[in-house]
Amino acid sequence: MAARSTGFDASVWMTPELISPDSESIAIRPANFARYAPYVRMLEAVDSHALVQTYVRAYPLFQRAYEELGYPGKYFNDRLMEAIDDMLAAPETDEPIKLVQPRVLYRFADPGLETRSAGQKILLRMGKGNALRVKAKLREIRGELLVAGKAADKASQ
């Protein structure tokens, strides 16, 4: 059974004051990045070890729900690691990110960026500085997940 689509459109949702139209193109303004700062600070404040320990305790529930969503025989933890790795692979750019507005929502002008995953797109939209901070936290969480996995393997032997 295939998973149902959420219908989520990862297009760039911007207000006019957050984009910078110049004579030839539209780009995300640096002022846009500030709106992500509170969320980045909140993420950074999370104790990664405690987060992962809570995840480990709740893992059977995550796994059961994942199977009920249509992924029998697959592991939720594997998907979590894939998602983290995908976000860590998001490109980092110093250049203003160009946009197009084919209808109401903005899209990345670069087809290579537009075809990225939703996780990578949000990292692009939040700006390089915020994205680097989020990636640092993701690396920390990923490391804690690996340690927890090794501990679980050792305990089961």
ChimeraX attribute file (.defattr): number of C-alpha atoms within 10 A of each C-alpha:
attribute: neighborCount
match mode: 1-to-1
recipient: residues
	/A:1	8
	/A:2	7
	/A:3	10
	/A:4	8
	/A:5	6
	/A:6	6
	/A:7	6
	/A:8	7
	/A:9	9
	/A:10	16
	/A:11	16
	/A:12	19
	/A:13	13
	/A:14	15
	/A:15	10
	/A:16	10
	/A:17	11
	/A:18	16
	/A:19	19
	/A:20	17
	/A:21	15
	/A:22	8
	/A:23	6
	/A:24	5
	/A:25	11
	/A:26	19
	/A:27	19
	/A:28	25
	/A:29	18
	/A:30	16
	/A:31	13
	/A:32	17
	/A:33	18
	/A:34	13
	/A:35	11
	/A:36	16
	/A:37	16
	/A:38	10
	/A:39	13
	/A:40	17
	/A:41	13
	/A:42	9
	/A:43	15
	/A:44	15
	/A:45	10
	/A:46	12
	/A:47	12
	/A:48	20
	/A:49	16
	/A:50	12
	/A:51	13
	/A:52	20
	/A:53	14
	/A:54	11
	/A:55	16
	/A:56	17
	/A:57	10
	/A:58	11
	/A:59	15
	/A:60	12
	/A:61	12
	/A:62	16
	/A:63	18
	/A:64	14
	/A:65	14
	/A:66	19
	/A:67	15
	/A:68	12
	/A:69	13
	/A:70	13
	/A:71	16
	/A:72	14
	/A:73	9
	/A:74	12
	/A:75	14
	/A:76	19
	/A:77	17
	/A:78	10
	/A:79	12
	/A:80	13
	/A:81	15
	/A:82	12
	/A:83	15
	/A:84	17
	/A:85	15
	/A:86	15
	/A:87	22
	/A:88	19
	/A:89	11
	/A:90	19
	/A:91	14
	/A:92	14
	/A:93	10
	/A:94	8
	/A:95	8
	/A:96	13
	/A:97	19
	/A:98	19
	/A:99	21
	/A:100	15
	/A:101	13
	/A:102	8
	/A:103	7
	/A:104	10
	/A:105	15
	/A:106	21
	/A:107	20
	/A:108	23
	/A:109	16
	/A:110	12
	/A:111	9
	/A:112	8
	/A:113	17
	/A:114	17
	/A:115	11
	/A:116	18
	/A:117	14
	/A:118	16
	/A:119	15
	/A:120	21
	/A:121	20
	/A:122	18
	/A:123	22
	/A:124	22
	/A:125	21
	/A:126	22
	/A:127	24
	/A:128	18
	/A:129	13
	/A:130	20
	/A:131	24
	/A:132	15
	/A:133	16
	/A:134	21
	/A:135	18
	/A:136	14
	/A:137	19
	/A:138	19
	/A:139	16
	/A:140	14
	/A:141	21
	/A:142	18
	/A:143	15
	/A:144	18
	/A:145	22
	/A:146	13
	/A:147	14
	/A:148	17
	/A:149	14
	/A:150	12
	/A:151	11
	/A:152	12
	/A:153	10
	/A:154	9
	/A:155	8
	/A:156	7
	/A:157	5
